Amino acid sequence: MKTRLRVAATIEEGKLGGPQIYLMNVAKVLSDIVETVVIMPEENSLEFQQRCQNLDVPFILKPLTRISKDWRNVFRYIWYSPWEIFKLVRYFRQEDFDLVHVCGGSWQFKGAIAGKLAGIPVMWHLNDTSMPIPIRWVFGILSGLAKGYAYASERSKSYYGSYVKTGRFECTIPAPVDTTRFDPELELPPDELLPELNGKLVIGTVANPSPVKNLETFLRMAAKLGKQNAQPLTFIVVGKVYVSQQTYFQSLEHLANQLGVSIYWAGPRQDVRPLLKRLDVYVCSSRAESSPISVWEAMSMAKPIVSTDVGDVPLYVKDRENGFIVPIGDVSLLADRVGQILQDSIKRKHFGKISRQIALQNFDILNCGERHLEAYQLLSSK
């Protein structure tokens, strides 16, 4: 007799990012009540696997071909998907899951199809606000496979509102943060970059280099601030550069050289907290987000935030309370708002304190975990 709910959490993207971190956080916090098995791709998921092992989150590897814009990958995706879905159906039935949680967004079709074919309720998690029209069109056709939808933000809910089937269960749950780990009062391990930052004001962001993160705007902001401020400023971008991002990353390096911006490309970190703690201002320059976990983690670390108007960030970052919101791509206003915070140490501390309070109230992993549990229990009931 089963004593815990069994959830198959499928995700078709192996690269470690916000959706993968969110999934591991939820699985870990609910581990005493819900047995979650993460089903991830065999390809490009080594770091994801290692993080799951570190957190004692069960996972299994499956041959899940990822869709992309490259026509050769599209062909592979179409050719291999039926077999991959069949293997998922067989696995779901063998393991007697109570629910399939489709993570990672609207393009994660295979878990939803397999869950339906296996006769298991499906919860589809929607966590973006920018998806190509063909993907949205296919999602609209397949969305009825889900018994319910979980949205990472109110903007995601609005974005997909015309595509989902009416009358189904819906809930909005932001990406969770372990606020006991992301706590500015903790003594944290040293980071090799910290000695380089002594005596400087530090402005940073956490983002893998991809066009949606709009790091061009971050670099142009850095160039403006460098000219406007007499104080020594340091700019940091933390994030892994994947093979598929090398060309774009090289264009960013070229732009930084053109602008005369000195920037630390800090690369990936197993533990980003020491660098977050050292930041004076956290900047999000993205073109599109939903519930950006990197911003929520910075808020949990008591950082003032300056962000573009993306996702649900404006619900939690209020002008002149804990940061500023600026229009997407507005370099001048972004630089101005960051500059205002840099010039006032009292304001920085006050904004950071409010950010921490907002994070505790809205993103704490225990609260978000309870909301996931409610959704799991409701959707898995016969």
PEJOBEL-V232566 format. One record per pair of residues at least 6 apart in sequence whose C-alpha atoms are under 8 Angstrom apart, sorted by the first residue. I is the first residue (numbers start at 1). J is the second residue. D is the distance in Angstrom with one decimal. If there is no record, write none. Layout:
BEGIN
i={I;I}
j={J;J}
d={D;D}
END
This chain:
BEGIN
i={4;4;4;5;5;5;5;5;5;6;6;6;6;6;6;6;6;7;7;7;7;7;7;7;7;7;8;8;8;8;8;8;8;8;8;9;9;9;9;9;9;9;9;9;10;10;10;10;10;10;10;10;11;11;11;11;11;11;11;11;11;11;12;12;12;12;12;12;12;13;13;13;13;13;14;14;14;14;14;14;14;14;15;15;15;15;16;16;16;18;18;18;19;19;19;20;20;22;22;22;23;24;24;24;25;25;25;25;26;26;26;26;26;27;27;27;27;28;28;28;29;29;29;30;30;34;36;36;37;37;37;37;38;38;38;38;39;39;39;39;40;40;40;40;40;41;41;41;41;41;42;42;42;42;43;49;52;52;62;63;64;64;65;65;65;65;66;66;67;67;67;68;81;84;85;85;85;85;86;88;88;89;89;89;89;90;92;92;92;93;97;98;98;98;99;99;99;99;99;99;99;100;100;100;100;100;100;100;101;101;101;101;101;102;102;102;102;102;102;102;103;103;103;104;104;104;105;105;105;105;105;106;106;106;106;106;106;106;107;107;107;109;109;112;112;112;112;113;113;115;115;116;116;116;121;121;121;121;122;122;122;122;122;123;123;123;123;123;123;124;124;124;124;125;125;125;125;126;126;126;126;126;126;127;127;127;127;127;127;128;128;128;128;128;128;129;129;129;129;129;129;129;130;130;136;137;139;140;140;143;143;143;144;144;147;147;147;148;148;148;148;149;149;149;149;150;150;150;150;151;151;151;151;151;151;152;152;152;152;152;152;153;153;153;153;153;153;153;154;154;154;155;155;155;156;156;157;169;171;173;173;173;174;174;174;174;175;175;175;175;175;175;176;176;176;176;176;176;177;177;177;177;177;177;177;178;178;178;179;179;179;179;179;179;179;182;182;182;182;183;183;183;184;184;184;184;188;188;189;190;191;191;193;194;194;197;200;200;200;200;201;201;201;201;201;201;201;202;202;202;202;202;202;202;202;203;203;203;203;203;203;203;203;203;204;204;204;204;204;204;204;204;205;205;205;205;205;205;206;206;206;206;207;207;207;207;207;207;208;208;208;208;209;209;209;209;209;209;209;210;210;210;211;212;212;212;213;213;213;213;213;214;214;214;215;215;215;216;216;217;217;217;217;218;218;218;219;219;219;219;220;220;221;221;221;221;222;222;222;223;223;223;224;224;225;225;225;226;226;229;234;234;234;235;235;235;236;236;236;236;237;237;237;237;237;238;238;238;238;238;239;239;239;239;239;240;240;241;241;256;256;273;276;276;277;277;279;280;280;280;280;281;281;281;281;281;281;281;281;282;282;282;282;282;282;283;283;283;284;284;284;284;284;285;285;285;285;286;286;286;286;287;287;287;287;288;288;289;289;289;290;290;290;290;291;291;291;292;292;295;296;296;298;299;299;299;299;299;299;300;300;300;300;300;301;301;302;302;302;302;302;302;303;303;303;303;303;303;303;304;304;304;304;304;304;304;304;305;305;305;305;306;306;306;306;306;306;306;307;307;307;307;307;308;308;308;308;308;308;309;309;309;309;310;314;316;317;317;317;317;318;318;319;320;321;321;322;322;322;322;322;322;323;324;326;326;341;341;342}
j={33;34;35;33;34;35;97;98;377;34;35;36;37;96;97;98;99;34;35;36;37;97;98;99;100;101;36;37;38;39;92;97;99;100;101;23;36;37;38;39;100;101;102;103;38;39;40;100;101;102;103;111;20;38;39;40;41;102;103;104;108;111;40;41;64;65;66;104;108;40;41;45;66;104;40;41;42;43;44;45;46;48;44;45;47;48;45;47;48;292;293;294;103;104;127;48;104;175;176;293;103;52;55;57;176;177;178;365;176;365;368;369;372;34;35;36;57;55;56;57;365;366;369;369;373;373;57;58;57;58;59;60;57;58;59;60;59;60;61;62;59;60;61;62;64;61;62;63;64;65;61;62;63;64;63;59;58;59;84;84;81;84;76;77;80;81;73;77;73;74;77;74;110;110;110;111;113;114;114;111;114;114;115;117;118;118;114;115;118;118;120;120;121;380;120;121;122;123;376;379;380;111;112;115;120;121;122;123;111;122;123;124;125;108;111;112;122;123;124;125;124;125;126;125;126;127;124;125;126;127;128;124;125;126;127;135;136;139;135;136;139;139;142;122;124;145;146;142;145;121;122;122;145;146;146;147;379;380;145;146;147;148;379;146;147;148;149;150;379;146;148;149;150;149;150;151;152;149;150;151;152;156;157;151;152;153;156;290;291;152;156;288;289;290;291;155;156;159;288;289;290;311;288;289;163;163;163;163;164;163;164;165;164;165;168;169;379;168;169;170;379;168;169;170;171;170;171;172;173;157;170;171;172;173;174;172;173;174;175;290;291;172;173;174;290;291;311;312;172;311;312;290;311;312;290;311;172;379;375;368;371;372;291;362;363;368;291;292;293;296;363;368;293;363;364;365;368;369;293;296;297;300;363;364;365;364;365;366;297;300;359;360;363;364;365;273;297;300;301;300;301;302;277;300;301;302;273;274;274;274;274;275;266;275;278;234;231;232;233;234;231;232;233;234;279;280;342;233;234;235;236;278;279;280;281;233;234;235;236;279;280;281;282;283;235;236;237;238;279;281;282;283;236;237;238;282;283;284;237;238;239;294;213;237;238;239;240;294;238;239;240;241;215;239;240;241;245;248;249;245;248;249;248;286;287;288;284;285;286;287;288;285;286;287;252;285;286;252;255;285;329;330;331;283;285;331;255;256;259;261;259;331;331;332;334;335;235;261;335;259;260;261;332;335;335;336;339;233;261;339;262;263;264;262;263;264;263;264;265;266;263;264;265;266;267;265;266;267;268;269;265;266;267;268;269;267;268;249;267;262;263;301;298;301;301;303;303;303;304;342;348;303;304;305;306;338;341;342;348;295;298;303;304;305;306;305;306;307;295;305;306;307;308;307;308;328;329;307;308;310;328;308;310;328;329;310;311;310;311;312;310;311;312;313;311;312;313;311;313;305;359;363;305;305;352;355;356;358;359;355;356;357;359;360;352;356;351;352;353;354;355;356;348;349;351;352;353;355;356;322;323;341;348;349;351;352;355;317;322;323;324;323;324;325;326;334;337;338;313;324;325;326;334;325;326;327;328;329;334;325;326;327;328;328;325;358;323;324;325;355;324;325;325;351;351;354;350;351;352;353;354;355;351;337;333;334;347;348;348}
d={5.5;5.3;6.3;6.9;4.8;6.0;7.8;6.2;7.9;6.0;4.8;5.9;7.8;7.7;5.0;5.3;6.7;7.0;6.2;4.7;6.3;5.7;6.0;5.0;5.8;6.7;6.0;5.2;6.2;6.9;7.6;6.4;6.3;4.8;6.0;7.9;6.7;6.0;4.8;5.9;6.0;4.6;6.0;6.5;6.0;4.7;6.3;7.3;6.3;5.2;5.9;5.8;8.0;7.6;6.3;5.4;7.5;6.5;5.2;5.8;6.9;7.7;6.1;5.9;6.0;7.3;6.1;7.3;6.2;7.2;6.6;7.9;6.5;7.4;6.2;5.5;7.5;6.6;5.3;4.1;7.8;6.7;5.9;5.5;7.5;6.8;7.2;6.5;5.4;7.0;5.9;7.5;7.2;5.6;7.9;7.2;7.7;5.8;6.3;7.7;7.5;6.7;7.7;6.8;7.1;7.5;7.6;7.2;7.5;7.3;7.8;5.7;7.7;7.6;7.7;5.7;6.6;6.8;7.5;6.2;7.1;6.8;6.4;6.4;7.5;7.9;7.5;6.9;7.3;5.1;5.1;7.1;7.6;6.3;4.4;6.3;5.8;5.1;6.0;6.7;7.2;6.5;5.3;6.1;7.4;5.6;5.2;5.6;4.9;7.3;5.2;5.6;5.6;7.0;7.7;7.6;6.9;7.2;7.9;6.4;7.7;6.3;7.3;5.6;7.1;7.2;7.6;6.6;6.3;5.8;5.8;6.3;7.4;7.8;5.7;7.4;7.2;5.5;7.1;7.4;5.9;4.9;6.6;6.5;5.3;7.6;7.9;7.3;6.5;6.0;7.2;6.4;7.1;5.7;5.8;5.2;5.9;7.4;7.2;7.5;5.6;7.3;7.5;6.0;6.7;6.2;4.8;6.2;8.0;6.0;4.9;6.1;7.2;6.8;5.8;6.3;7.1;6.1;4.8;5.8;6.6;5.2;7.5;6.7;7.0;6.7;7.7;5.9;4.5;5.3;6.6;7.8;7.6;5.8;7.9;7.4;7.1;6.0;6.1;7.8;6.9;7.5;7.6;6.3;7.3;6.3;6.8;7.9;6.8;6.7;6.1;7.0;6.1;7.8;7.0;5.9;6.6;6.1;7.1;4.7;5.4;6.8;7.8;5.6;6.0;5.0;5.5;6.9;7.4;6.1;6.5;4.9;6.2;5.8;4.7;5.9;7.4;7.2;6.2;5.0;6.2;6.6;7.8;6.1;4.9;7.1;6.2;5.8;7.1;7.7;5.8;7.7;6.1;5.0;8.0;6.8;5.4;6.0;6.4;6.3;6.0;7.1;6.4;7.9;7.5;7.9;7.3;4.6;6.2;7.3;5.6;6.6;7.0;5.7;6.2;6.8;6.8;5.3;4.4;5.7;7.0;7.5;6.2;4.9;6.6;5.8;5.0;5.7;6.9;5.8;7.6;6.2;4.6;6.1;7.7;5.8;5.2;4.8;6.3;6.3;5.6;5.9;6.7;5.9;5.6;5.7;6.7;5.8;6.7;7.8;6.5;6.6;5.6;6.3;6.2;7.4;7.6;7.9;7.7;6.5;7.2;7.7;5.7;7.8;6.6;7.3;5.8;7.1;5.8;8.0;6.7;7.7;7.2;4.9;5.8;4.8;5.9;7.8;7.3;6.9;6.3;7.7;5.6;5.3;5.1;6.0;5.2;8.0;8.0;6.0;7.6;6.6;7.9;5.7;7.1;6.6;6.5;5.7;5.5;6.3;5.3;7.9;6.3;7.7;4.9;6.4;7.4;6.1;6.8;6.7;6.3;7.2;8.0;7.3;7.7;7.3;7.7;5.5;5.7;6.4;7.6;6.5;5.0;6.1;7.6;6.2;7.4;6.0;4.8;5.9;7.4;7.2;5.0;5.3;6.8;7.5;6.2;5.0;6.4;5.9;6.0;5.0;6.0;7.1;5.5;4.5;5.8;7.8;6.4;6.7;5.3;6.0;6.5;5.2;6.3;5.8;5.4;6.3;5.8;4.6;5.8;6.2;6.7;6.8;6.1;5.1;7.9;7.9;7.4;4.5;5.5;6.1;7.1;7.3;7.7;6.3;6.6;7.2;6.1;6.7;7.1;7.9;7.8;5.8;5.3;6.1;7.9;6.3;4.1;6.1;7.4;5.8;5.0;6.0;7.5;6.5;7.4;6.7;7.6;6.3;6.1;7.7;5.9;7.8;6.0;7.8;7.7;6.3;7.9;7.1;7.3;6.4;5.4;7.0;6.5;5.1;7.1;6.6;7.3;6.2;7.0;5.7;7.6;6.5;5.9;8.0;6.9;6.9;7.8;7.9;7.4;6.8;7.9;7.2;5.0;6.2;5.8;4.8;6.1;6.6;7.6;6.3;5.2;5.9;7.5;6.4;4.9;5.2;6.0;7.5;7.9;6.9;4.7;4.5;7.4;4.9;4.5;7.3;7.0;7.2;7.7;7.8;6.3;6.9;6.2;7.9;7.4;6.9;7.5;7.3;7.2;6.2;5.4;6.2;7.4;7.1;7.5;7.5;7.8;7.7;6.8;6.4;6.3;5.0;6.4;5.9;5.0;5.6;7.2;7.7;6.4;4.5;6.3;5.9;5.5;7.3;7.5;7.9;6.4;7.1;7.3;7.5;6.9;6.0;7.5;5.4;6.7;5.3;4.8;8.0;6.9;3.9;6.1;8.0;6.0;6.1;7.2;7.8;7.8;7.7;6.5;7.1;7.9;7.3;7.0;4.7;5.4;7.7;6.0;6.6;4.7;7.8;5.2;7.0;7.8;6.4;7.8;4.0;5.4;7.4;5.5;4.6;7.6;8.0;7.1;4.3;7.6;6.4;7.5;5.5;5.2;7.9;6.1;7.8;5.1;4.7;6.6;6.9;6.6;4.6;6.5;5.4;4.8;5.9;7.6;7.2;7.0;6.5;7.5;6.5;5.1;6.2;7.8;5.5;4.8;5.4;5.0;7.6;8.0;5.8;5.8;5.5;6.1;7.7;6.6;6.8;5.9;6.6;7.1;7.6;6.2;7.2;6.4;7.8;6.0;7.0;7.4;3.9;6.3;7.8;5.6;5.6;6.3;6.6;6.6;6.2;6.4;5.8;7.2}
END
